[in-house]
Structures are given as structure tokens and as C-alpha cells.
């Protein structure tokens, strides 16, 4: 069984956002972000990967984000994102409900917006 996460470790305040598609004034589709919840979190870097993209080196940092369980977030998936101040994290896959105990979500996220 997972030990309780100490409240002092949840130092960061983040917004969990889901995409919303709307029609713009010329009939195109625009994506906006709706904040579903603002919660306290622990954000820890877990790996850095260097990639060569368009002849340009780019670092990609993966993080583990832990938050308290919240039923409003049960539909969270890889289309959602995390906003922490001016930083954006793309959620990688479906967050894990640790030990199915409805106490904590563990989210793997990559800093930066997903590429189309």
C-alpha cells in the first residue's frame, strides 16, 4: 500500500485543462482550453531526451506529476494538458489512479505543447 503523500510535497498549483473545439468567425475550428480543476501538485523531472528535429537539437523533459484524486478528473487522458504558470505540459497517456485507491493520480507529462 502506498504511503500517504505528505501535504508539504504538493507545493505547486497547476491547472488541468481539456481541449474544447469551437467554430471561429469564418467557419474554421479553433481549439481553446477549459480549466477543469486547479489543484496542488508535486512535479518531478524523471528523464531528459535529446532529439534532432529539423536539423535543430531539442531537449524533451518528462515529468511525473502527482495530485490528490479528484472525481472531476476521471475522464483525463492524453488530449488534456497541465498549465503551471507560463509552462505547458502535454499529458502522456492516461493518468494512473495509484493502487486504484482513489487517493492520488500519477501523471506522466512532457514539457511543451504537442506537435500536430
Beta strands, then each sheet from edge to edge (+ up, - down):
strand 1: 12-23
strand 2: 29-53
strand 3: 56-68
strand 4: 81-84
strand 5: 87-91
strand 6: 96-97
strand 7: 104-111
sheet 1: 6+ 7- 3+ 2- 1+ 4- 5+
end
